[in-house]
């Protein structure tokens, strides 16, 4: 149950939200377009980020673009 400690993990990278227009789910309450989010974990399809509720949530990668440093 490693997901219980993700909030305290080191940030892997930062990503920028490009939109919050989901077809199936309501994500506009927890994501803000143009905001930078800290990635705590990543899979092939999802980013696990600290969202606007200050909790870790999993979101599809289509909502984000990687921040170029």
PDB file of N, CA, C, O and CB in Angstrom:
ATOM      1  N   UNK A   1       0.820  -1.181   0.000  1.00  0.00           N
ATOM      2  CA  UNK A   1       0.000   0.000   0.000  1.00  0.00           C
ATOM      3  C   UNK A   1       0.867   1.249   0.000  1.00  0.00           C
ATOM      4  O   UNK A   1       0.727   2.126   0.852  1.00  0.00           O
ATOM      5  CB  UNK A   1      -0.934  -0.004   1.193  1.00  0.00           C
ATOM      6  N   UNK A   2       1.773   1.308  -0.986  1.00  0.00           N
ATOM      7  CA  UNK A   2       2.690   2.441  -1.072  1.00  0.00           C
ATOM      8  C   UNK A   2       1.988   3.743  -1.406  1.00  0.00           C
ATOM      9  O   UNK A   2       2.532   4.820  -1.162  1.00  0.00           O
ATOM     10  CB  UNK A   2       3.745   2.167  -2.098  1.00  0.00           C
ATOM     11  N   UNK A   3       0.781   3.658  -1.965  1.00  0.00           N
ATOM     12  CA  UNK A   3       0.054   4.877  -2.336  1.00  0.00           C
ATOM     13  C   UNK A   3      -0.319   5.720  -1.119  1.00  0.00           C
ATOM     14  O   UNK A   3      -0.626   6.903  -1.268  1.00  0.00           O
ATOM     15  CB  UNK A   3      -1.204   4.516  -3.113  1.00  0.00           C
ATOM     16  N   UNK A   4      -0.300   5.141   0.071  1.00  0.00           N
ATOM     17  CA  UNK A   4      -0.650   5.889   1.278  1.00  0.00           C
ATOM     18  C   UNK A   4       0.421   6.915   1.643  1.00  0.00           C
ATOM     19  O   UNK A   4       0.139   7.869   2.367  1.00  0.00           O
ATOM     20  CB  UNK A   4      -0.865   4.931   2.441  1.00  0.00           C
ATOM     21  N   UNK A   5       1.640   6.731   1.154  1.00  0.00           N
ATOM     22  CA  UNK A   5       2.739   7.636   1.481  1.00  0.00           C
ATOM     23  C   UNK A   5       3.140   8.541   0.316  1.00  0.00           C
ATOM     24  O   UNK A   5       4.132   9.261   0.429  1.00  0.00           O
ATOM     25  CB  UNK A   5       3.934   6.838   1.930  1.00  0.00           C
ATOM     26  N   UNK A   6       2.416   8.531  -0.784  1.00  0.00           N
ATOM     27  CA  UNK A   6       2.793   9.322  -1.957  1.00  0.00           C
ATOM     28  C   UNK A   6       2.819  10.812  -1.681  1.00  0.00           C
ATOM     29  O   UNK A   6       3.627  11.526  -2.274  1.00  0.00           O
ATOM     30  CB  UNK A   6       1.846   9.044  -3.089  1.00  0.00           C
ATOM     31  N   UNK A   7       1.960  11.306  -0.797  1.00  0.00           N
ATOM     32  CA  UNK A   7       1.934  12.739  -0.499  1.00  0.00           C
ATOM     33  C   UNK A   7       3.266  13.214   0.062  1.00  0.00           C
ATOM     34  O   UNK A   7       3.647  14.368  -0.135  1.00  0.00           O
ATOM     35  CB  UNK A   7       0.813  13.055   0.487  1.00  0.00           C
ATOM     36  N   UNK A   8       3.974  12.335   0.755  1.00  0.00           N
ATOM     37  CA  UNK A   8       5.243  12.684   1.382  1.00  0.00           C
ATOM     38  C   UNK A   8       6.449  12.359   0.502  1.00  0.00           C
ATOM     39  O   UNK A   8       7.574  12.719   0.848  1.00  0.00           O
ATOM     40  CB  UNK A   8       5.371  11.967   2.699  1.00  0.00           C
ATOM     41  N   UNK A   9       6.236  11.690  -0.618  1.00  0.00           N
ATOM     42  CA  UNK A   9       7.337  11.320  -1.511  1.00  0.00           C
ATOM     43  C   UNK A   9       7.963  12.544  -2.177  1.00  0.00           C
ATOM     44  O   UNK A   9       7.368  13.620  -2.235  1.00  0.00           O
ATOM     45  CB  UNK A   9       6.843  10.345  -2.579  1.00  0.00           C
ATOM     46  N   UNK A  10       9.152  12.348  -2.665  1.00  0.00           N
ATOM     47  CA  UNK A  10       9.845  13.381  -3.421  1.00  0.00           C
ATOM     48  C   UNK A  10       9.115  13.602  -4.743  1.00  0.00           C
ATOM     49  O   UNK A  10       8.627  12.651  -5.353  1.00  0.00           O
ATOM     50  CB  UNK A  10      11.332  12.991  -3.665  1.00  0.00           C
ATOM     51  N   UNK A  11       9.041  14.838  -5.179  1.00  0.00           N
ATOM     52  CA  UNK A  11       8.410  15.158  -6.452  1.00  0.00           C
ATOM     53  C   UNK A  11       9.275  14.639  -7.595  1.00  0.00           C
ATOM     54  O   UNK A  11      10.465  14.948  -7.669  1.00  0.00           O
ATOM     55  CB  UNK A  11       8.181  16.683  -6.586  1.00  0.00           C
ATOM     56  N   UNK A  12       8.677  13.853  -8.484  1.00  0.00           N
ATOM     57  CA  UNK A  12       9.392  13.256  -9.613  1.00  0.00           C
ATOM     58  C   UNK A  12       9.684  14.312 -10.674  1.00  0.00           C
ATOM     59  O   UNK A  12      10.801  14.407 -11.183  1.00  0.00           O
ATOM     60  CB  UNK A  12       8.576  12.097 -10.223  1.00  0.00           C
ATOM     61  N   UNK A  13       8.659  15.107 -10.999  1.00  0.00           N
ATOM     62  CA  UNK A  13       8.790  16.186 -11.974  1.00  0.00           C
ATOM     63  C   UNK A  13       7.580  17.093 -11.830  1.00  0.00           C
ATOM     64  O   UNK A  13       6.692  16.836 -11.017  1.00  0.00           O
ATOM     65  CB  UNK A  13       8.911  15.631 -13.437  1.00  0.00           C
ATOM     66  N   UNK A  14       7.551  18.145 -12.617  1.00  0.00           N
ATOM     67  CA  UNK A  14       6.407  19.042 -12.621  1.00  0.00           C
ATOM     68  C   UNK A  14       5.771  19.032 -13.999  1.00  0.00           C
ATOM     69  O   UNK A  14       6.456  18.938 -15.017  1.00  0.00           O
ATOM     70  CB  UNK A  14       6.822  20.474 -12.217  1.00  0.00           C
ATOM     71  N   UNK A  15       4.442  19.131 -14.014  1.00  0.00           N
ATOM     72  CA  UNK A  15       3.693  19.142 -15.256  1.00  0.00           C
ATOM     73  C   UNK A  15       2.703  20.303 -15.228  1.00  0.00           C
ATOM     74  O   UNK A  15       2.342  20.806 -14.164  1.00  0.00           O
ATOM     75  CB  UNK A  15       2.962  17.791 -15.477  1.00  0.00           C
ATOM     76  N   UNK A  16       2.276  20.715 -16.407  1.00  0.00           N
ATOM     77  CA  UNK A  16       1.340  21.826 -16.540  1.00  0.00           C
ATOM     78  C   UNK A  16       0.011  21.298 -17.066  1.00  0.00           C
ATOM     79  O   UNK A  16      -0.023  20.553 -18.044  1.00  0.00           O
ATOM     80  CB  UNK A  16       1.908  22.926 -17.480  1.00  0.00           C
ATOM     81  N   UNK A  17      -1.070  21.683 -16.420  1.00  0.00           N
ATOM     82  CA  UNK A  17      -2.408  21.298 -16.867  1.00  0.00           C
ATOM     83  C   UNK A  17      -2.767  22.125 -18.096  1.00  0.00           C
ATOM     84  O   UNK A  17      -2.661  23.351 -18.072  1.00  0.00           O
ATOM     85  CB  UNK A  17      -3.464  21.498 -15.732  1.00  0.00           C
ATOM     86  N   UNK A  18      -3.193  21.459 -19.175  1.00  0.00           N
ATOM     87  CA  UNK A  18      -3.549  22.173 -20.391  1.00  0.00           C
ATOM     88  C   UNK A  18      -5.058  22.337 -20.544  1.00  0.00           C
ATOM     89  O   UNK A  18      -5.515  23.275 -21.196  1.00  0.00           O
ATOM     90  CB  UNK A  18      -2.987  21.454 -21.594  1.00  0.00           C
ATOM     91  N   UNK A  19      -5.842  21.424 -19.945  1.00  0.00           N
ATOM     92  CA  UNK A  19      -7.298  21.567 -19.961  1.00  0.00           C
ATOM     93  C   UNK A  19      -7.906  20.686 -18.873  1.00  0.00           C
ATOM     94  O   UNK A  19      -7.257  19.775 -18.357  1.00  0.00           O
ATOM     95  CB  UNK A  19      -7.880  21.196 -21.356  1.00  0.00           C
ATOM     96  N   UNK A  20      -9.149  20.970 -18.539  1.00  0.00           N
ATOM     97  CA  UNK A  20      -9.882  20.179 -17.543  1.00  0.00           C
ATOM     98  C   UNK A  20     -11.239  19.778 -18.102  1.00  0.00           C
ATOM     99  O   UNK A  20     -12.214  19.661 -17.360  1.00  0.00           O
ATOM    100  CB  UNK A  20     -10.055  20.972 -16.220  1.00  0.00           C
ATOM    101  N   UNK A  21     -11.297  19.569 -19.409  1.00  0.00           N
ATOM    102  CA  UNK A  21     -12.533  19.199 -20.090  1.00  0.00           C
ATOM    103  C   UNK A  21     -12.569  17.685 -20.300  1.00  0.00           C
ATOM    104  O   UNK A  21     -12.171  17.180 -21.350  1.00  0.00           O
ATOM    105  CB  UNK A  21     -12.661  19.944 -21.446  1.00  0.00           C
ATOM    106  N   UNK A  22     -13.047  16.983 -19.296  1.00  0.00           N
ATOM    107  CA  UNK A  22     -13.105  15.532 -19.370  1.00  0.00           C
ATOM    108  C   UNK A  22     -14.399  15.091 -20.031  1.00  0.00           C
ATOM    109  O   UNK A  22     -15.439  15.726 -19.858  1.00  0.00           O
ATOM    110  CB  UNK A  22     -12.978  14.914 -17.975  1.00  0.00           C
ATOM    111  N   UNK A  23     -14.334  14.007 -20.785  1.00  0.00           N
ATOM    112  CA  UNK A  23     -15.514  13.482 -21.452  1.00  0.00           C
ATOM    113  C   UNK A  23     -16.393  12.679 -20.492  1.00  0.00           C
ATOM    114  O   UNK A  23     -17.620  12.730 -20.569  1.00  0.00           O
ATOM    115  CB  UNK A  23     -15.103  12.616 -22.634  1.00  0.00           C
ATOM    116  N   UNK A  24     -15.753  11.944 -19.593  1.00  0.00           N
ATOM    117  CA  UNK A  24     -16.488  10.998 -18.761  1.00  0.00           C
ATOM    118  C   UNK A  24     -16.521  11.390 -17.288  1.00  0.00           C
ATOM    119  O   UNK A  24     -17.504  11.108 -16.602  1.00  0.00           O
ATOM    120  CB  UNK A  24     -15.885   9.635 -18.898  1.00  0.00           C
ATOM    121  N   UNK A  25     -15.474  12.029 -16.790  1.00  0.00           N
ATOM    122  CA  UNK A  25     -15.363  12.336 -15.373  1.00  0.00           C
ATOM    123  C   UNK A  25     -15.347  13.841 -15.141  1.00  0.00           C
ATOM    124  O   UNK A  25     -15.066  14.609 -16.061  1.00  0.00           O
ATOM    125  CB  UNK A  25     -14.107  11.699 -14.789  1.00  0.00           C
ATOM    126  N   UNK A  26     -15.643  14.260 -13.938  1.00  0.00           N
ATOM    127  CA  UNK A  26     -15.596  15.674 -13.576  1.00  0.00           C
ATOM    128  C   UNK A  26     -14.235  15.945 -12.939  1.00  0.00           C
ATOM    129  O   UNK A  26     -13.975  15.517 -11.815  1.00  0.00           O
ATOM    130  CB  UNK A  26     -16.774  16.061 -12.601  1.00  0.00           C
ATOM    131  N   UNK A  27     -13.375  16.652 -13.654  1.00  0.00           N
ATOM    132  CA  UNK A  27     -12.054  16.972 -13.116  1.00  0.00           C
ATOM    133  C   UNK A  27     -11.842  18.468 -12.964  1.00  0.00           C
ATOM    134  O   UNK A  27     -10.813  18.894 -12.440  1.00  0.00           O
ATOM    135  CB  UNK A  27     -10.978  16.394 -14.004  1.00  0.00           C
ATOM    136  N   UNK A  28     -12.794  19.273 -13.412  1.00  0.00           N
ATOM    137  CA  UNK A  28     -12.597  20.722 -13.340  1.00  0.00           C
ATOM    138  C   UNK A  28     -12.675  21.256 -11.913  1.00  0.00           C
ATOM    139  O   UNK A  28     -12.327  22.412 -11.676  1.00  0.00           O
ATOM    140  CB  UNK A  28     -13.627  21.424 -14.198  1.00  0.00           C
ATOM    141  N   UNK A  29     -13.122  20.443 -10.957  1.00  0.00           N
ATOM    142  CA  UNK A  29     -13.134  20.851  -9.553  1.00  0.00           C
ATOM    143  C   UNK A  29     -11.761  20.680  -8.908  1.00  0.00           C
ATOM    144  O   UNK A  29     -11.459  21.350  -7.921  1.00  0.00           O
ATOM    145  CB  UNK A  29     -14.176  20.049  -8.779  1.00  0.00           C
ATOM    146  N   UNK A  30     -10.930  19.798  -9.446  1.00  0.00           N
ATOM    147  CA  UNK A  30      -9.641  19.494  -8.820  1.00  0.00           C
ATOM    148  C   UNK A  30      -8.437  19.866  -9.684  1.00  0.00           C
ATOM    149  O   UNK A  30      -7.301  19.796  -9.215  1.00  0.00           O
ATOM    150  CB  UNK A  30      -9.577  18.031  -8.491  1.00  0.00           C
ATOM    151  N   UNK A  31      -8.666  20.260 -10.932  1.00  0.00           N
ATOM    152  CA  UNK A  31      -7.592  20.694 -11.811  1.00  0.00           C
ATOM    153  C   UNK A  31      -7.875  22.104 -12.317  1.00  0.00           C
ATOM    154  O   UNK A  31      -9.020  22.464 -12.593  1.00  0.00           O
ATOM    155  CB  UNK A  31      -7.424  19.718 -12.991  1.00  0.00           C
ATOM    156  N   UNK A  32      -6.816  22.891 -12.431  1.00  0.00           N
ATOM    157  CA  UNK A  32      -6.926  24.244 -12.956  1.00  0.00           C
ATOM    158  C   UNK A  32      -6.028  24.358 -14.180  1.00  0.00           C
ATOM    159  O   UNK A  32      -4.819  24.151 -14.067  1.00  0.00           O
ATOM    160  CB  UNK A  32      -6.545  25.304 -11.878  1.00  0.00           C
ATOM    161  N   UNK A  33      -6.584  24.683 -15.353  1.00  0.00           N
ATOM    162  CA  UNK A  33      -5.739  24.857 -16.538  1.00  0.00           C
ATOM    163  C   UNK A  33      -4.672  25.917 -16.308  1.00  0.00           C
ATOM    164  O   UNK A  33      -4.908  26.924 -15.640  1.00  0.00           O
ATOM    165  CB  UNK A  33      -6.591  25.233 -17.749  1.00  0.00           C
ATOM    166  N   UNK A  34      -3.497  25.674 -16.873  1.00  0.00           N
ATOM    167  CA  UNK A  34      -2.310  26.541 -16.790  1.00  0.00           C
ATOM    168  C   UNK A  34      -1.585  26.460 -15.450  1.00  0.00           C
ATOM    169  O   UNK A  34      -0.568  27.131 -15.272  1.00  0.00           O
ATOM    170  CB  UNK A  34      -2.710  27.971 -17.045  1.00  0.00           C
ATOM    171  N   UNK A  35      -2.069  25.670 -14.511  1.00  0.00           N
ATOM    172  CA  UNK A  35      -1.402  25.531 -13.218  1.00  0.00           C
ATOM    173  C   UNK A  35      -0.357  24.419 -13.289  1.00  0.00           C
ATOM    174  O   UNK A  35      -0.538  23.430 -14.001  1.00  0.00           O
ATOM    175  CB  UNK A  35      -2.433  25.239 -12.098  1.00  0.00           C
ATOM    176  N   UNK A  36       0.728  24.587 -12.552  1.00  0.00           N
ATOM    177  CA  UNK A  36       1.804  23.603 -12.481  1.00  0.00           C
ATOM    178  C   UNK A  36       1.545  22.676 -11.291  1.00  0.00           C
ATOM    179  O   UNK A  36       1.263  23.141 -10.186  1.00  0.00           O
ATOM    180  CB  UNK A  36       3.201  24.302 -12.355  1.00  0.00           C
ATOM    181  N   UNK A  37       1.643  21.371 -11.522  1.00  0.00           N
ATOM    182  CA  UNK A  37       1.399  20.373 -10.489  1.00  0.00           C
ATOM    183  C   UNK A  37       2.649  19.511 -10.286  1.00  0.00           C
ATOM    184  O   UNK A  37       3.422  19.287 -11.216  1.00  0.00           O
ATOM    185  CB  UNK A  37       0.186  19.491 -10.862  1.00  0.00           C
ATOM    186  N   UNK A  38       2.829  19.035  -9.056  1.00  0.00           N
ATOM    187  CA  UNK A  38       3.937  18.143  -8.712  1.00  0.00           C
ATOM    188  C   UNK A  38       3.515  16.700  -8.931  1.00  0.00           C
ATOM    189  O   UNK A  38       2.477  16.269  -8.429  1.00  0.00           O
ATOM    190  CB  UNK A  38       4.393  18.360  -7.248  1.00  0.00           C
ATOM    191  N   UNK A  39       4.322  15.952  -9.683  1.00  0.00           N
ATOM    192  CA  UNK A  39       4.052  14.539  -9.949  1.00  0.00           C
ATOM    193  C   UNK A  39       4.720  13.708  -8.860  1.00  0.00           C
ATOM    194  O   UNK A  39       5.919  13.840  -8.618  1.00  0.00           O
ATOM    195  CB  UNK A  39       4.562  14.119 -11.368  1.00  0.00           C
ATOM    196  N   UNK A  40       3.943  12.857  -8.210  1.00  0.00           N
ATOM    197  CA  UNK A  40       4.455  11.978  -7.158  1.00  0.00           C
ATOM    198  C   UNK A  40       4.722  10.575  -7.679  1.00  0.00           C
ATOM    199  O   UNK A  40       5.581   9.872  -7.147  1.00  0.00           O
ATOM    200  CB  UNK A  40       3.474  11.918  -5.998  1.00  0.00           C
ATOM    201  N   UNK A  41       3.997  10.159  -8.714  1.00  0.00           N
ATOM    202  CA  UNK A  41       4.204   8.857  -9.342  1.00  0.00           C
ATOM    203  C   UNK A  41       3.622   8.922 -10.745  1.00  0.00           C
ATOM    204  O   UNK A  41       2.805   9.791 -11.049  1.00  0.00           O
ATOM    205  CB  UNK A  41       3.547   7.701  -8.506  1.00  0.00           C
ATOM    206  N   UNK A  42       4.049   7.997 -11.601  1.00  0.00           N
ATOM    207  CA  UNK A  42       3.631   8.009 -13.001  1.00  0.00           C
ATOM    208  C   UNK A  42       3.521   6.588 -13.515  1.00  0.00           C
ATOM    209  O   UNK A  42       4.354   5.740 -13.197  1.00  0.00           O
ATOM    210  CB  UNK A  42       4.615   8.818 -13.866  1.00  0.00           C
ATOM    211  N   UNK A  43       2.483   6.325 -14.319  1.00  0.00           N
ATOM    212  CA  UNK A  43       2.358   5.054 -15.021  1.00  0.00           C
ATOM    213  C   UNK A  43       2.285   5.359 -16.514  1.00  0.00           C
ATOM    214  O   UNK A  43       2.494   6.501 -16.923  1.00  0.00           O
ATOM    215  CB  UNK A  43       1.095   4.247 -14.536  1.00  0.00           C
ATOM    216  N   UNK A  44       1.993   4.356 -17.324  1.00  0.00           N
ATOM    217  CA  UNK A  44       1.908   4.564 -18.765  1.00  0.00           C
ATOM    218  C   UNK A  44       0.765   5.503 -19.149  1.00  0.00           C
ATOM    219  O   UNK A  44       0.890   6.264 -20.109  1.00  0.00           O
ATOM    220  CB  UNK A  44       1.735   3.233 -19.466  1.00  0.00           C
ATOM    221  N   UNK A  45      -0.341   5.459 -18.415  1.00  0.00           N
ATOM    222  CA  UNK A  45      -1.522   6.245 -18.768  1.00  0.00           C
ATOM    223  C   UNK A  45      -1.841   7.377 -17.811  1.00  0.00           C
ATOM    224  O   UNK A  45      -2.575   8.296 -18.175  1.00  0.00           O
ATOM    225  CB  UNK A  45      -2.691   5.354 -18.853  1.00  0.00           C
ATOM    226  N   UNK A  46      -1.307   7.338 -16.588  1.00  0.00           N
ATOM    227  CA  UNK A  46      -1.715   8.284 -15.558  1.00  0.00           C
ATOM    228  C   UNK A  46      -0.545   8.992 -14.892  1.00  0.00           C
ATOM    229  O   UNK A  46       0.553   8.449 -14.773  1.00  0.00           O
ATOM    230  CB  UNK A  46      -2.523   7.579 -14.520  1.00  0.00           C
ATOM    231  N   UNK A  47      -0.814  10.228 -14.459  1.00  0.00           N
ATOM    232  CA  UNK A  47       0.053  10.950 -13.540  1.00  0.00           C
ATOM    233  C   UNK A  47      -0.655  10.957 -12.189  1.00  0.00           C
ATOM    234  O   UNK A  47      -1.864  11.180 -12.123  1.00  0.00           O
ATOM    235  CB  UNK A  47       0.365  12.418 -14.052  1.00  0.00           C
ATOM    236  N   UNK A  48       0.079  10.719 -11.132  1.00  0.00           N
ATOM    237  CA  UNK A  48      -0.451  10.836  -9.784  1.00  0.00           C
ATOM    238  C   UNK A  48       0.132  12.113  -9.206  1.00  0.00           C
ATOM    239  O   UNK A  48       1.326  12.196  -8.918  1.00  0.00           O
ATOM    240  CB  UNK A  48      -0.103   9.577  -8.897  1.00  0.00           C
ATOM    241  N   UNK A  49      -0.741  13.117  -9.039  1.00  0.00           N
ATOM    242  CA  UNK A  49      -0.293  14.456  -8.674  1.00  0.00           C
ATOM    243  C   UNK A  49      -0.988  14.918  -7.395  1.00  0.00           C
ATOM    244  O   UNK A  49      -1.999  14.355  -6.975  1.00  0.00           O
ATOM    245  CB  UNK A  49      -0.563  15.448  -9.822  1.00  0.00           C
ATOM    246  N   UNK A  50      -0.417  15.958  -6.791  1.00  0.00           N
ATOM    247  CA  UNK A  50      -1.089  16.649  -5.695  1.00  0.00           C
ATOM    248  C   UNK A  50      -2.004  17.671  -6.349  1.00  0.00           C
ATOM    249  O   UNK A  50      -1.542  18.668  -6.902  1.00  0.00           O
ATOM    250  CB  UNK A  50      -0.059  17.331  -4.688  1.00  0.00           C
ATOM    251  N   UNK A  51      -3.318  17.414  -6.282  1.00  0.00           N
ATOM    252  CA  UNK A  51      -4.286  18.268  -6.982  1.00  0.00           C
ATOM    253  C   UNK A  51      -4.727  19.444  -6.109  1.00  0.00           C
ATOM    254  O   UNK A  51      -4.119  19.708  -5.071  1.00  0.00           O
ATOM    255  CB  UNK A  51      -5.510  17.444  -7.408  1.00  0.00           C
ATOM    256  N   UNK A  52      -5.773  20.146  -6.519  1.00  0.00           N
ATOM    257  CA  UNK A  52      -6.248  21.333  -5.807  1.00  0.00           C
ATOM    258  C   UNK A  52      -6.807  21.034  -4.423  1.00  0.00           C
ATOM    259  O   UNK A  52      -6.988  21.955  -3.627  1.00  0.00           O
ATOM    260  CB  UNK A  52      -7.296  22.020  -6.621  1.00  0.00           C
ATOM    261  N   UNK A  53      -7.084  19.780  -4.119  1.00  0.00           N
ATOM    262  CA  UNK A  53      -7.571  19.407  -2.793  1.00  0.00           C
ATOM    263  C   UNK A  53      -6.420  19.081  -1.844  1.00  0.00           C
ATOM    264  O   UNK A  53      -6.648  18.700  -0.696  1.00  0.00           O
ATOM    265  CB  UNK A  53      -8.514  18.213  -2.896  1.00  0.00           C
ATOM    266  N   UNK A  54      -5.177  19.232  -2.326  1.00  0.00           N
ATOM    267  CA  UNK A  54      -3.961  18.897  -1.577  1.00  0.00           C
ATOM    268  C   UNK A  54      -3.866  17.421  -1.234  1.00  0.00           C
ATOM    269  O   UNK A  54      -3.216  17.049  -0.257  1.00  0.00           O
ATOM    270  CB  UNK A  54      -3.899  19.707  -0.309  1.00  0.00           C
ATOM    271  N   UNK A  55      -4.507  16.582  -2.027  1.00  0.00           N
ATOM    272  CA  UNK A  55      -4.403  15.131  -1.909  1.00  0.00           C
ATOM    273  C   UNK A  55      -3.851  14.593  -3.225  1.00  0.00           C
ATOM    274  O   UNK A  55      -3.907  15.274  -4.248  1.00  0.00           O
ATOM    275  CB  UNK A  55      -5.793  14.480  -1.567  1.00  0.00           C
ATOM    276  N   UNK A  56      -3.323  13.385  -3.201  1.00  0.00           N
ATOM    277  CA  UNK A  56      -2.811  12.773  -4.420  1.00  0.00           C
ATOM    278  C   UNK A  56      -3.970  12.148  -5.182  1.00  0.00           C
ATOM    279  O   UNK A  56      -4.760  11.387  -4.623  1.00  0.00           O
ATOM    280  CB  UNK A  56      -1.722  11.713  -4.099  1.00  0.00           C
ATOM    281  N   UNK A  57      -4.062  12.476  -6.458  1.00  0.00           N
ATOM    282  CA  UNK A  57      -5.078  11.911  -7.329  1.00  0.00           C
ATOM    283  C   UNK A  57      -4.453  11.466  -8.631  1.00  0.00           C
ATOM    284  O   UNK A  57      -3.441  12.020  -9.060  1.00  0.00           O
ATOM    285  CB  UNK A  57      -6.197  12.920  -7.589  1.00  0.00           C
ATOM    286  N   UNK A  58      -5.051  10.464  -9.268  1.00  0.00           N
ATOM    287  CA  UNK A  58      -4.571   9.965 -10.549  1.00  0.00           C
ATOM    288  C   UNK A  58      -5.374  10.552 -11.694  1.00  0.00           C
ATOM    289  O   UNK A  58      -6.604  10.502 -11.693  1.00  0.00           O
ATOM    290  CB  UNK A  58      -4.637   8.444 -10.589  1.00  0.00           C
ATOM    291  N   UNK A  59      -4.677  11.105 -12.662  1.00  0.00           N
ATOM    292  CA  UNK A  59      -5.333  11.744 -13.805  1.00  0.00           C
ATOM    293  C   UNK A  59      -4.679  11.282 -15.094  1.00  0.00           C
ATOM    294  O   UNK A  59      -3.474  11.034 -15.132  1.00  0.00           O
ATOM    295  CB  UNK A  59      -5.272  13.284 -13.690  1.00  0.00           C
ATOM    296  N   UNK A  60      -5.470  11.168 -16.144  1.00  0.00           N
ATOM    297  CA  UNK A  60      -4.939  10.767 -17.447  1.00  0.00           C
ATOM    298  C   UNK A  60      -3.918  11.786 -17.935  1.00  0.00           C
ATOM    299  O   UNK A  60      -4.021  12.975 -17.636  1.00  0.00           O
ATOM    300  CB  UNK A  60      -6.077  10.612 -18.477  1.00  0.00           C
ATOM    301  N   UNK A  61      -2.956  11.318 -18.672  1.00  0.00           N
ATOM    302  CA  UNK A  61      -1.887  12.183 -19.163  1.00  0.00           C
ATOM    303  C   UNK A  61      -2.370  13.192 -20.197  1.00  0.00           C
ATOM    304  O   UNK A  61      -1.669  14.167 -20.469  1.00  0.00           O
ATOM    305  CB  UNK A  61      -0.786  11.345 -19.755  1.00  0.00           C
ATOM    306  N   UNK A  62      -3.541  12.985 -20.777  1.00  0.00           N
ATOM    307  CA  UNK A  62      -4.046  13.889 -21.814  1.00  0.00           C
ATOM    308  C   UNK A  62      -4.373  15.285 -21.280  1.00  0.00           C
ATOM    309  O   UNK A  62      -4.515  16.221 -22.067  1.00  0.00           O
ATOM    310  CB  UNK A  62      -5.282  13.292 -22.454  1.00  0.00           C
ATOM    311  N   UNK A  63      -4.494  15.440 -19.977  1.00  0.00           N
ATOM    312  CA  UNK A  63      -4.799  16.752 -19.383  1.00  0.00           C
ATOM    313  C   UNK A  63      -3.558  17.600 -19.173  1.00  0.00           C
ATOM    314  O   UNK A  63      -3.673  18.767 -18.797  1.00  0.00           O
ATOM    315  CB  UNK A  63      -5.511  16.571 -18.060  1.00  0.00           C
ATOM    316  N   UNK A  64      -2.374  17.046 -19.406  1.00  0.00           N
ATOM    317  CA  UNK A  64      -1.135  17.719 -19.014  1.00  0.00           C
ATOM    318  C   UNK A  64      -0.108  17.764 -20.145  1.00  0.00           C
ATOM    319  O   UNK A  64      -0.188  17.023 -21.125  1.00  0.00           O
ATOM    320  CB  UNK A  64      -0.533  17.025 -17.809  1.00  0.00           C
ATOM    321  N   UNK A  65       0.844  18.653 -19.970  1.00  0.00           N
ATOM    322  CA  UNK A  65       2.044  18.678 -20.781  1.00  0.00           C
ATOM    323  C   UNK A  65       3.219  18.800 -19.813  1.00  0.00           C
ATOM    324  O   UNK A  65       3.103  19.427 -18.759  1.00  0.00           O
ATOM    325  CB  UNK A  65       2.018  19.858 -21.834  1.00  0.00           C
ATOM    326  N   UNK A  66       4.331  18.205 -20.174  1.00  0.00           N
ATOM    327  CA  UNK A  66       5.481  18.254 -19.281  1.00  0.00           C
ATOM    328  C   UNK A  66       6.083  19.643 -19.297  1.00  0.00           C
ATOM    329  O   UNK A  66       6.247  20.253 -20.353  1.00  0.00           O
ATOM    330  CB  UNK A  66       6.533  17.208 -19.680  1.00  0.00           C
ATOM    331  N   UNK A  67       6.405  20.128 -18.128  1.00  0.00           N
ATOM    332  CA  UNK A  67       6.998  21.459 -17.978  1.00  0.00           C
ATOM    333  C   UNK A  67       8.439  21.396 -18.457  1.00  0.00           C
ATOM    334  O   UNK A  67       9.206  20.528 -18.040  1.00  0.00           O
ATOM    335  CB  UNK A  67       6.922  21.958 -16.494  1.00  0.00           C
ATOM    336  N   UNK A  68       8.801  22.323 -19.336  1.00  0.00           N
ATOM    337  CA  UNK A  68      10.165  22.384 -19.841  1.00  0.00           C
ATOM    338  C   UNK A  68      10.947  23.367 -18.975  1.00  0.00           C
ATOM    339  O   UNK A  68      10.592  24.538 -18.842  1.00  0.00           O
ATOM    340  CB  UNK A  68      10.199  22.805 -21.348  1.00  0.00           C
ATOM    341  N   UNK A  69      12.006  22.851 -18.404  1.00  0.00           N
ATOM    342  CA  UNK A  69      12.825  23.685 -17.493  1.00  0.00           C
ATOM    343  C   UNK A  69      14.010  24.260 -18.242  1.00  0.00           C
ATOM    344  O   UNK A  69      14.816  24.985 -17.659  1.00  0.00           O
ATOM    345  CB  UNK A  69      13.320  22.861 -16.270  1.00  0.00           C
TER     346      UNK A  69
END
